[in-house]
Amino acid sequence: MIHYAVTSLDTQKHFHLILVYGYNKHELMKPLWHSLQTLRHQTPGAWWVLGDFNALLNIHDRIGGDEI
């Protein structure tokens, strides 16, 4: 996870840009989710989260790779 604080030069409005790449295995994802929960208490305001969380609603959505 990479976290940026972004401020528009013309409007002076700001938001948090968070770039994410998550692991495929459930146990390895836990630190990412913990970091996001911690960050939410430290960074009020708007967030923009982009990336690949590698999170699936159903195992049937998974194509290739190891089982979770």
Buried (B, 14 or more C-beta within 10 A) or exposed (E): BEBEEEEEEEEEEEBBBBEBEBEBEEEEBEEBEEBBEEBEEEBEEEBEEEEEBBBEEEEEEEEEEEEE
